[in-house]
Amino acid sequence: MNMKTWKIPILMLAVSLGLALGLPAGGRADESPPPDQNVPWQDARLLAEVLERVEREYVEPVDDHQLLQAAIRGMVSSLDPYSAYLDGDEYDDIKISSSGEYSGVGIEVSMEDGEVVVVAPLDGSPAAAAGIRSGDVIATIDGVPVNTTTLADTIGRMRGKEGTSVKVGILREGSTEPLIVTLKRSRVELHSVTSEMAAPGYGYVRIAEFSDTTGEEMTAQLRALRSKNGAPLKGLVLDLRNNPGGVLEAAVAVADAFLDSGLIVSAKGRTAESKFEMSATPGDDLNGAPIVVLVNGGSASAAEIVAGALKDHHRATLMGRTTFGKGSVQTVMPLDHGRALKLTTSLYYTPSGVSINHRGISPDIETERDPKPPAVPPPANAPLLERDPEVKRAVQELKTPTVSGRSAVSASALN
């Protein structure tokens, strides 16, 4: 086979790979590297050859740029479900998800074992209203199977102009055929810290996800609850159910609000920047009042950092189901031409030194996964304790001496 028609971009890739992988300067490509150089130089040659064959012999013309972009994307996505190469639009989406809003269906997803899995629907989103839940597998979008090689494609197909509809086919545990759910895209708000009085003297705070402003919003909501109560709170229900995570620093700020001292989270990676510890600063916004944290299988990442810190320091009682188990930290690294690399750089550990990656955090009090709904659903404007049995049980726990005693343990116990 004559291979003298190599295109310049592919030749340049081969040369750059050869240099990067330590091929001898000025040497031939078929020369073996010195024995002490453990480098996959043969793989560099193989990649260049595959690119050339595809570019020349594939049934339809393929652009060199597209081939190289696909090679980069595939290389990064093969590392783990959370690392990704981001083009300009995808990078913009990352920035939006940290601080703004977008038009879509409101589902946080991840790639697990070749499947697009729902981490959690966002509060108030079309997906939440339709009953989509953590653990559902997205199989089709508008009748077309999802692309299991890139998560960005699935996310992009679910987003769109506000008011338009999209049909999402989901597989739920125990089902063999996709359940088709039609969702109308809407403006999805990403700043979602809400609060209300759960009972006289007892507050309720719901954090839907962690964005850049979550710490400030949390402080404002606690201030509003104290004002409504007319006195310091006797206890707090912190709801992290179906919270898919978000900004690490926001999770640390929330945990810090309730801890007077001690380690909140530590992380370990290969570089100096990926190894860090974050600790609480003096001051407890509740002055030691007991806390019950509600969690479930949709509580992930940053939500698990908060839950793990409060549990390990005996500052709160966890109630619900085992959390999702995402114990890794991703760093977004800007690249040329408006693109970026989202790369897993650390594994994080709770204050007791435990990694929850792929394991999750077990609650102190386990509740039923799918409690039987009441025969007559309460109206939307009914009191919180009537609308949500788990919150009702959490308030009951706050009023028991065991929770008060457990919460009163010094946060410095794990220093």
C-alpha positions in Angstrom: 0.0 0.0 0.0 1.4 3.3 -1.1 1.4 5.7 1.9 3.2 8.7 0.4 0.0 10.9 0.4 0.1 11.8 4.1 -1.5 15.1 4.8 0.5 17.8 6.6 -1.6 17.9 9.8 -1.2 14.1 10.3 2.6 14.3 9.6 2.9 17.1 12.1 1.0 15.0 14.7 3.4 12.1 14.2 6.4 14.3 14.5 5.1 16.1 17.6 4.1 12.8 19.2 7.5 11.3 18.4 9.3 14.3 20.1 6.9 14.3 23.0 7.4 10.6 23.6 11.1 10.7 23.4 12.0 9.4 19.9 15.6 10.0 19.2 16.2 13.4 17.7 17.1 13.0 14.0 16.5 9.3 14.2 14.3 7.2 11.9 10.7 6.3 13.1 11.6 2.6 13.1 14.6 3.0 15.4 13.9 1.6 18.9 14.4 4.0 21.8 17.2 3.3 24.2 16.4 0.5 26.7 16.1 2.9 29.6 13.4 5.0 27.9 10.1 3.3 28.7 7.9 5.2 26.2 5.2 3.9 23.9 6.8 5.1 20.7 5.2 2.3 18.7 1.8 3.7 19.7 2.7 7.1 18.3 3.5 5.5 14.9 0.2 3.4 15.1 -1.9 6.5 15.8 -0.4 8.4 12.9 -1.0 5.3 10.6 -4.6 4.9 11.7 -5.3 8.6 11.2 -3.8 8.4 7.7 -5.8 5.3 6.7 -9.1 6.7 8.0 -8.5 10.0 6.3 -7.6 8.3 2.9 -9.8 5.2 2.8 -12.9 5.8 4.9 -16.1 5.5 2.8 -16.8 9.2 3.0 -14.4 12.2 3.2 -13.3 13.0 6.7 -11.8 16.3 7.7 -8.4 16.1 9.4 -9.5 18.6 12.0 -12.5 16.5 13.0 -10.4 13.4 13.2 -7.9 15.0 15.5 -10.6 16.5 17.7 -12.3 13.1 18.0 -8.9 11.5 18.9 -8.4 14.1 21.7 -12.0 13.7 22.9 -11.7 9.9 23.0 -8.4 10.0 24.8 -9.7 12.2 27.6 -13.1 10.5 28.0 -11.5 7.1 28.3 -9.9 8.2 31.6 -13.1 8.3 33.8 -16.7 9.3 33.5 -16.0 12.9 34.6 -12.9 13.9 32.5 -13.8 15.6 29.2 -12.4 17.7 26.4 -14.6 20.7 26.0 -15.1 22.7 22.8 -16.2 26.3 22.9 -19.9 25.7 23.5 -19.3 23.0 26.1 -16.8 25.3 28.0 -19.5 28.0 28.0 -22.0 25.5 29.5 -19.5 24.7 32.3 -19.2 28.4 33.1 -23.0 28.8 33.0 -23.6 25.8 35.3 -21.3 27.4 37.9 -23.0 30.8 38.0 -26.0 31.3 35.8 -29.0 29.7 34.1 -29.8 27.9 30.9 -32.7 26.6 28.9 -33.2 22.8 29.1 -34.9 20.0 31.0 -32.8 20.2 34.2 -31.0 16.9 34.6 -27.6 16.3 36.0 -26.1 13.2 34.3 -22.9 11.2 34.3 -21.4 8.4 32.2 -21.3 5.1 34.1 -20.2 1.9 32.5 -21.1 3.0 29.0 -24.5 4.4 30.1 -25.8 7.9 30.6 -27.1 7.8 34.2 -29.2 10.5 35.9 -27.4 11.8 39.0 -30.4 14.0 39.9 -33.1 16.2 38.5 -32.8 19.8 39.5 -35.4 21.3 41.7 -38.3 22.9 39.9 -37.1 21.6 36.5 -39.2 19.9 33.8 -37.4 16.6 34.6 -38.3 16.8 38.3 -41.9 17.5 37.5 -42.0 14.5 35.2 -40.8 12.2 37.9 -37.3 11.4 36.4 -35.1 10.3 39.3 -31.6 9.4 40.3 -30.4 6.1 38.8 -32.5 6.3 35.7 -30.6 5.6 32.5 -31.2 7.8 29.5 -31.5 5.5 26.5 -32.9 7.7 23.7 -33.5 11.4 22.9 -36.2 12.1 20.3 -36.1 8.4 19.4 -32.4 8.3 18.6 -30.1 6.3 20.9 -27.7 8.4 23.0 -24.1 8.7 22.1 -22.3 6.7 24.9 -18.8 7.9 23.8 -19.4 11.6 24.8 -21.6 12.9 27.5 -21.6 16.4 26.0 -23.6 15.2 23.0 -26.5 14.0 25.3 -26.4 17.2 27.3 -26.5 19.3 24.1 -29.4 17.4 22.7 -31.5 17.9 25.8 -30.9 21.6 25.9 -32.6 24.0 23.4 -34.9 26.9 23.0 -37.3 27.6 25.9 -40.8 26.3 25.2 -39.7 23.5 22.7 -40.2 19.9 23.6 -37.9 16.9 23.7 -38.7 13.2 24.1 -36.4 11.4 26.5 -36.4 7.6 26.7 -35.4 6.3 30.2 -34.7 2.9 31.5 -35.5 2.3 35.1 -34.5 -0.6 37.3 -36.6 -3.6 36.5 -37.8 -2.3 33.1 -36.6 -3.6 29.7 -38.3 -1.1 27.4 -37.6 2.7 27.6 -40.3 4.8 29.2 -40.8 7.8 26.9 -41.2 11.1 28.7 -42.0 14.3 26.8 -40.4 17.3 28.5 -40.9 21.0 27.6 -37.7 22.9 27.9 -37.7 25.9 30.3 -35.4 28.3 31.9 -33.6 26.4 34.6 -32.5 28.4 37.5 -29.2 27.3 39.0 -29.1 29.5 42.1 -31.5 27.5 44.3 -31.1 27.8 48.0 -34.5 28.0 49.6 -35.8 28.0 53.2 -38.9 28.0 55.3 -39.9 27.3 58.9 -40.6 23.6 59.2 -42.1 23.9 62.7 -42.0 26.5 65.5 -38.4 27.0 66.3 -37.1 24.6 63.6 -35.8 25.7 60.2 -35.6 24.0 56.8 -33.0 24.8 54.2 -32.9 23.2 50.8 -29.7 23.4 48.6 -30.5 22.2 45.1 -26.8 22.4 43.9 -23.6 24.3 44.7 -22.8 27.4 42.7 -20.5 30.3 43.2 -23.1 32.1 45.4 -24.3 29.2 47.5 -22.3 30.2 50.6 -23.7 33.7 50.6 -27.2 32.5 49.9 -27.0 30.0 52.8 -26.0 32.8 55.2 -28.9 35.0 54.0 -31.4 32.2 54.3 -30.3 31.4 57.9 -30.6 35.1 58.7 -34.2 35.1 57.3 -35.1 32.0 59.3 -33.9 33.6 62.6 -35.9 36.7 61.8 -39.1 34.7 61.1 -38.6 32.7 64.3 -37.9 35.8 66.3 -35.2 33.9 68.2 -32.2 31.5 67.6 -33.2 28.3 65.9 -33.7 25.2 68.0 -32.6 23.0 65.1 -32.3 22.8 61.3 -33.2 20.3 58.6 -30.6 20.7 55.8 -32.0 19.0 52.6 -29.3 17.8 50.2 -31.5 15.2 48.5 -30.9 15.0 44.7 -28.2 17.6 45.0 -25.7 16.7 42.2 -22.9 18.8 43.6 -21.1 21.7 42.0 -18.5 24.2 43.2 -16.1 22.8 45.8 -15.5 26.1 47.6 -19.3 26.5 48.0 -19.6 23.2 49.7 -16.7 24.1 52.1 -18.5 27.4 52.8 -21.7 25.6 53.8 -19.9 23.1 56.0 -17.9 25.9 57.6 -21.2 27.7 58.5 -21.9 24.9 61.0 -18.4 23.9 62.2 -16.4 26.0 64.6 -13.1 24.2 63.8 -11.5 21.2 62.2 -10.8 19.7 58.8 -13.7 19.8 56.2 -12.1 18.0 53.3 -8.7 17.0 52.0 -7.7 16.0 48.5 -4.8 14.0 47.1 -3.5 14.0 43.5 -0.2 14.0 41.6 0.5 17.7 41.4 1.1 20.2 44.2 -2.1 22.0 43.3 -4.2 18.9 43.5 -3.1 18.2 47.1 -4.9 20.4 49.6 -6.8 20.6 52.9 -9.7 22.9 53.7 -10.6 23.6 57.3 -13.4 25.4 59.2 -13.0 28.9 60.6 -14.3 29.9 64.1 -18.0 30.5 64.4 -21.1 28.3 64.1 -24.2 30.0 62.6 -26.5 27.8 64.7 -24.5 28.0 67.9 -24.5 24.3 68.3 -28.2 23.7 67.6 -28.8 20.2 66.2 -28.9 19.5 62.5 -30.4 16.6 60.4 -29.1 16.3 56.9 -31.4 14.6 54.4 -29.5 12.7 51.7 -30.3 10.0 49.0 -28.7 8.4 46.0 -28.9 11.7 44.1 -26.7 13.5 46.7 -23.3 13.6 45.0 -19.9 15.3 44.9 -20.0 18.6 46.7 -23.2 17.5 48.6 -21.2 14.5 49.9 -18.4 16.8 51.0 -20.9 18.7 53.2 -22.6 15.5 54.5 -19.3 13.8 55.1 -17.8 16.7 57.1 -20.9 17.2 59.3 -21.2 13.5 59.9 -17.5 12.9 60.7 -17.5 15.8 63.2 -20.7 14.5 64.8 -22.2 17.9 64.0 -25.3 16.4 62.2 -27.3 13.3 61.9 -27.6 12.0 58.3 -31.0 10.6 57.3 -32.1 9.0 54.1 -30.3 6.6 51.7 -26.7 6.0 50.8 -25.3 8.9 48.7 -24.1 8.6 45.0 -20.4 8.1 45.6 -18.6 10.7 43.5 -15.4 11.3 45.4 -13.3 13.0 42.8 -12.4 16.6 42.0 -12.3 18.0 38.5 -10.2 20.9 37.4 -11.3 22.9 34.3 -8.1 24.0 32.4 -8.6 26.7 29.7 -6.9 25.8 26.3 -6.4 27.8 23.2 -9.2 29.1 21.0 -11.9 29.1 23.8 -11.6 25.4 24.5 -10.9 23.7 27.8 -9.9 20.4 29.5 -12.0 19.1 32.4 -9.7 16.7 34.1 -10.0 14.6 37.3 -7.0 15.8 39.3 -7.7 14.7 42.9 -9.6 12.2 45.0 -11.1 13.9 48.1 -11.4 12.5 51.6 -13.8 13.2 54.4 -12.3 14.4 57.7 -11.9 10.8 59.0 -9.7 10.1 56.0 -12.3 8.0 54.1 -12.7 8.1 50.3 -16.3 7.7 49.3 -15.6 7.3 45.6 -17.9 4.6 44.1 -19.1 3.8 47.7 -21.1 6.8 48.9 -21.9 7.8 52.5 -24.3 5.7 54.6 -26.8 7.6 56.6 -27.1 7.3 60.3 -30.9 6.7 59.9 -32.0 4.9 56.8 -35.4 5.6 55.3 -37.4 3.8 52.7 -36.3 4.4 49.1 -39.8 4.9 47.6 -42.3 5.5 50.5 -45.9 4.8 49.5 -47.6 8.1 48.6 -50.7 9.1 50.4 -54.0 8.1 48.8 -54.9 11.8 48.5 -51.8 14.0 47.8 -51.7 17.1 50.0 -52.2 20.4 48.1 -49.1 22.3 46.9 -49.7 25.0 49.5 -50.0 22.6 52.5 -47.5 22.9 55.3 -44.1 21.4 54.7 -44.5 18.6 57.2 -47.6 17.5 55.4 -46.0 17.7 52.0 -42.8 15.8 52.9 -42.9 12.9 55.3 -39.0 12.7 55.5 -38.8 16.3 56.6 -41.5 15.5 59.2 -39.4 12.6 60.5 -36.3 14.8 60.5 -38.0 17.4 62.7 -39.0 14.6 65.1 -35.4 13.5 65.3 -34.3 17.1 66.0 -36.6 17.1 69.0 -35.1 13.9 70.5 -32.4 14.1 73.1 -30.1 11.7 71.2 -29.9 14.0 68.2 -29.3 17.0 70.4 -26.6 15.1 72.3 -25.0 13.8 69.1 -24.9 17.3 67.6 -23.4 18.8 70.7 -20.1 16.8 70.3 -17.2 19.2 69.7 -16.3 19.7 66.1 -12.6 19.6 67.1 -12.8 15.9 67.9 -11.2 15.0 64.6 -8.6 17.8 64.5 
